[in-house]
């Protein structure tokens, strides 16, 4: 959670540069700037991340989920996960579309800009994807019982697809819980490839 935690042992200069680049593009678009909290919220309960036992798959599954979602409807915020050689920061702000920042990530591939997306929009796109993954939601919300079923790999009906159960649903739940918890706590959700 937050921007600082995604940098691990890197310098505070990198954190400050990304926050400055994000806030520059936010202010250019008349969106409230973001200040990353010094202390991160406590979102783990034992081994659980919110209601997720955490996805045990690679970023490839997130990329496949993003592509799947886009095949049904435009999902600009999920699309940021298709190619994750860079840092993506989802903010507790309502942005119609993601923004590219001037912060450049240096990685094994070509340097790429960091992107800023919206937690509320990401949650809406994840709710849309839930329909395609046959995850039952009530008024767009995930129940504790459904989260438990996903964590224990229980099918929702007799002909439920094993591929959905063991990969996409667990990855969806980890991402959904990350976005939900970040939004509830008013902190960014940062993913880095």
N, C-alpha and C positions, 0 to 999 in steps of 0.2 A: 504494500500500500504506500502511496506517495511517490514522489520523484526521487528523493534521496536514497531510499532503500534499493532502487534499481541500479545504483552505481557501485554497490559493494565497496571495495577498497579504493575506488577512484577518488580523485581530489574533489574538494568542495568547489573548485573552480569550474569543473564540468557541470555540477549541479546548478551553480549560479548562471552559467552560460545558457543551459537549457531553459531554466525558468525565465531568464531575460528574453530569450528568443520566443518562448511561448507567449509571454505577456505582451511582447511587442505585437505579435500577430493578433492577439485577442483585442488589444486596444485599437488597432487599425480597423477592426470589425465591430467596434462598439460593444464589446463583451467585457464583463467584469474580469479584472486580472485575478490570478491565482497565486496564493501564498501557501507554500508547502509547510505543513506543521512540523515542528522540531521533533515532537513525539508522535509515533504512529499509533493508531488505535489498536486495541487488543481484539483481534478477530478470530483467534484460535481458541477452541474449547477442547482441551486435550489434544488429540491428533486431528480433530476436525477443523476445517477452514470454513467457518460458518456452519452450513449443513452439508458441506462436501468433504468426502474422504480424500479428496484431491485426485485429479486426473493422473494416471500413471503412463500416459502416452507422450509422444514427441510433439513438437510444434507442427509437424506435418498434419496431425489430426485437426488442429485449429485452422490451418490453411484449407483443408478439405471441407470443413464445416462452413467456412466463409464462402467458398466456391459453391457449395450446395445451396446456401441461403440466397446467393445472388442469382442462381438459376431459377428461383421462384419469384423474387422481387428485388428491386434495388436495395442494397444494404451497404451504403458507403462507409459506415463505421466498422462493421464486420470485415469489409473488404481490406481494411488496413492490416488484417492478420494473414492475408493470403501469402504475402512475402514479408517475412519478419527478420530481415537482416539488420534492422534498425530498431530504434526505440519508439514505441507508441505510447502516448500518454492520453488516457481518457479522463476528462475533467468533470467535476460536478457542475457543469454548465450545460445549458441547452443550445447546442450548435446545430444548425441545419445541415451543415456539411463539415467534414474534417478540414483542418488547415495544415499545410506544410510549414515548417518553421525554418529559420536560417541556421539552426543548430545541425551541424553535420556529424553523423556517426562514422567513425573509422572502424572498419571491420575487415574480415578476410576478403569480402567481395568489394565491389566499387563503393566508395563513400556514398552515403545516402542521407537525405534530410530526415530529421525526427518529425513525426506527425502528432497532431493533437486532435483528439476526437471527443465526443460527448458521452458521458455515462447515461443520461436519460435516453438518448437516442440508441445507444448500444443495447440497453435493456429492452427497448421496443423491438429492435431487430432480433434480439434473442427470443423474445416472446413469439415473434413470427416464425422463427426457425423451429421453435418447440413444436409447432403444429406439424411441420414436416418430419420431425423426429418422433412424432406421436407421443410427446410428453404432455400429459394433461395439466392444464393451468386453470385456475379459477379466477375470473376477472383479471387475467394477465399475470397472476401471482402463482408461485410454486408453493404447494403445501409441504409440510414437514413429512407427511406420509409418502408423497411422491419422491421427495429428495432421498428418503430412506430406501425406497424401492430402487432408485438409480444406484445408490452406493452399494447395495447388496446384489446388484445385477439381476433383479427380479423382473421378469417380463410383465408388461401391462395387460397382455392378453395371450391366448394360447398360440397364436401364429406370429408372435413378435419376433423381429429379426435380431439374431445374435450380434450382427455387426453394429446395429444401432445400440444395443444394450451394452456391449463391452468396450466400445470406443467413443462413438459420437456423444452418447448421453452422458458419460462420465466427464468428458471434456466440456460439454455444454454446461453441466452443473458447476464445474470449477469456475468457468468464465462467468456464469450467471451470478454465482455467489460472490465472486470478486467484485463485479459491477454493483451488485446490490449493497454489499457491505461498504464499499468505497462511497457510494452515493449517500447512504445513511449516515456516514461519518464525515461527510463533506471533504473527502480527501481524494486525490487522484489515484487511479489504477494504472500502473505502468507495467508494460510488457516489453521485454527486450529479447531480440533473437540472438 
